[in-house]
Amino acid sequence: MSTKAYLLMLSTTIFLLFILFRLSPFCVYKIDYDGGYVLCVSVFKKLPPISYGNTVELSDSYNSFNDQKHKLPPAIDEKEDVVVKLSDKNFNHVIAKNQHVMVLFYAPWSPQSKKLAPEYEAAATELKGKSVLAKVNAMSVIELAKKWRIQAYPTVYFFVNGVRVNTYYYSRTKDAIVNYIKTKMSGDLYTLMKIEKAEHLLTAESTIALGFLDSLKGTENEKLAAASKLHPDVIFFQTTRADVAKMFLIDPEIKRPALVLLEKESKQLSHFALF
């Protein structure tokens, strides 16, 4: 076959396919799977059954799908509810103006984020008026996720008086979340072992106490934890690292245990011998 004849046959075939495509009714299908969804276009009225439990949603035509596409429910419900939605504009305000705030950083496509969503909302409902549970769509508020170094979804942080004191690694059930927050609301002792976090605490708008201990477990730890229960307006931390203590102007060679108090108003450090 000559090149000219081949090109003529190819162009004729493409033209016929184009006409077929334009004249045939075609459908758009949304196929959900664990990692998200895909959109498929078919020139057939019906799509063969799909195994493995995938869900197929049929729209009669492209136009009907186009009319409905904005009505598809999101992976995590974005309706106004007891879970506060955070963005660059309100994040700092919310965590600064509320004493206890749990923040969920999620990705709409993440199966674990989807699984956590109803439990998280149920916990927020039970704690409404006592503590704030909030969420950040890390796919939409990208800079905020970068600022807080979010690398996995979901990631849950707990803030006290505007200070991130802990990462929530525990059970992702409503009861576990509620019990965790109630425990923290009565005062608690947090561990500080990173220079970066210590730098953040020095500029925080909260009154902070840091105990410089020989061990994170034992009598010293228990007494400091008991003190935190008596003063829930103060955020108590403990450390055994000399470089962290030095940032709070504690002499690394000082006799331990030692305590330093960083007052919110004056931003002055007051040192005490502990116990």
N, C-alpha and C positions, 0 to 999 in steps of 0.2 A: 504494500500500500504506500502510495506516495505521501510525502509530508503534507501537501496541500489537501489531499483527501482526508488524511487523519485529522487535521485541524478543523476541517469542515464538519466531520462527524462529531468531534469533541464539542464544538460550539453548538451544534444542533442538540446534542444530549443535554448540555447545561441549560439551554433555552427551554427544552421540554420539562426538565426538572423544576425550573423556575415557575413555569405555567402551572404545573401540578401543585407545587407548594402554595401558590397564590390562590388557586381555586379550591383546594381541599380544606375542609374545616380541620383545625388542629387544636390540641389541648395542651394545657400546661399543668404539670403535676408537681406537687411539693412532697418530697420524700424525706421524712425525718429519720435520723439515726442518732446514735449516742453522742457523736461529736458535733451535731448541728443539723443542717438540712441542705438539700440540693434541689434545684428546679430543673425539670425535664420537659422537653417539648416533644409531642408525638402527633403524627398525622392520622392516628387511629382513634376511633371513638372510645375504645376501651383499652386499658393497659393490662397485660397479663398479670396474674397474681404474683406478688413479691413475697418471698419467704423470709425467714428470720425475724418475723414480727415487725417489719417496717410498716409504717402507716402511710397510705397513699391518699391524698386529697385531690379530688378531681374538679376542675373548672371547665365548663362547657366550651369555652372559646377563649382566645387571647384577650378579647375585650372584657369578658366577664371576669377573668382573672385580674386584669388590670384594675377593674373597679373594686375588687375585693382585697387586693394585696396589702392595703394599709390596715385591714381589719384583722390580719393574722395575729394571734396572741404572741407576745414576746416570751422568751424562754423563762425569764423571771418577771413576775407581774410588776409593772411599773405604775399601777394605780396608786392614788394617794391612800396611804394607810399608816399604820402605827410605826412602820419602819421609815425613818427620815432619810430622804435621798440627798446625798451630799455632792457638791461640785466645787470647783475652784473658788467660787464666790462665797459659799457659806461654810466651808469646812472648818476654818479656823474659828469662826464665830461659834459654831455649834459645840466644838470640843472645849472651848474656853469658857463658855457660859453655863455648861452643865458639869456637875461634879463627876458623874460616872457615865462614860460613853463607850459603847462597844461599836466598832466599825468593821463592817464586812466589805472587803474588796473582792469583787466577783467578775467573772466573764460570762456573758449570756450563753455562750456555746459550751461551757464546762459542765459535764454531767454531775460533778460533785457540787457545783454551785446550784444547779437545779434541785438537787436532792436536799441541800441545806435550806433552801428558801422557805418552804412552809414551816419548818421547825423554828427557824429564826424569827419569822413573823409571829408564830404562836408565843414565843418567848417575849417578844416585844409587847404583845397584847397583855400578857400577865404582868409585866413590869411597867406598864404605862403609868406615868405620873411619878414613878420612883427612880427610873433610870432611862437613859436614851439608847436605843439600838438604831444604828444608821447603816447605810450601805453606799458603796461607790461602784459604779459601772466602770471598771478599769479600761474597758475598750473605748469608752466615750471620753472619760476624763483622764487622758493618757499622762499628762504632765503631773497630775496628782499621784498617780500610781508610780511614776518614776521617782518622785520626791520621796515617797515612803518605801522605795526599793521593793516593790511587789514583783515577785518572780514566779509565784504559783497561785492557782485559783482553786478554791477560795482561800484568802488569807484574812484572819480576824485579829484585830488589835484591840486592846483595852486601854482606855485613857482615864486618868484621874486628875481632875482640875487642869485639864489641858496638856497633861504629860502622859506620853505613852509609857506605860509601866509593864506591859506584858503582851505576849502573843498567845492567843488561845489555841492550844493544841489538843484539847480534850474532846470528849464525845460530842457529836454534832446533833444532839437531840434537844428538844425544848426543855426538858427537866434539867439536863446537865448545864445548859446555858444559864437558866434561871438560878440554879443553886450556886454556880460560879460567881455570878454578879452579886447575889445577895451576900455571899461571903466577903467579897471585896468591899461592899458598901459598909460593912461593919468595921473596916480597917484591916490592913494586911501589911505584910513585910515582903518587899521585893528585892531581888538580887541584882546587883550592878557589877558587871565584870568587863564591860567594854568602854574604851576611851571615848568612842564616838557618842555613845549614849550619855556619858558623864558630861561631855561638852554641851549637849542639848539641855541637860538638867540645870546647868549653871545659868542658863538664860531663861528658864521656865518661869512663868508667872504663878508660882506656887511655893508654899513653905515646904521645905524638904529637909529630912533628917537622914544622915548617913552614918551607919555604924561600921567602924573599921575593926573587924574581928579576926581571930586566929582560925576559926572554922565556921562554916555556914550551917553546921549542925551542932547541937549541944546546948548547954546552959545559957551561954551568951546569946545565942540565936533565939532561944525561948523567951528570955527576958525582953529582948528587943521587940519580938513579935507581940508580947503582952503590952508593951508600951504603945505599939501602933493601934491596938484596940481601944486604948484610953484616949487617944488623940486622933480621931478619924479625919480631922481637918488638916493633918500633917501627913505627907507621903513619906513613909519610912523605907529606906533601902539599906542593904548590907553588902559588904564587899570584903574580900581577903587580899585584893590586889593593891600593892603599894603604889603603883603608878596612878590608879584611880583615886586613892586616898590623897595623893600628892596634889591632884587637881583641885581638891577641896581644902588645900593648905594644911593637910594633916602630915606631920613629920612621919615618914615611913618607918623611922626607928623608934617611934613613940611606943610606950607600953600599951598593949591592947588588953581589953577592948577600949576604943575611944569613940566619941560621938561628935559630929559636927552638925549644926543647925543653920540652914540657909533660909533666912526670913524673906517672905514675899515682898513686904513693903520696902525694907531698907536695902535688901540684897547684900546684907552683911553676914559674914560667917562667924558663928559663935561656937567655940570648942569646949567640950566637957569631957571629964573622965567618966567612963561608963561603969556603973555598978561598983 
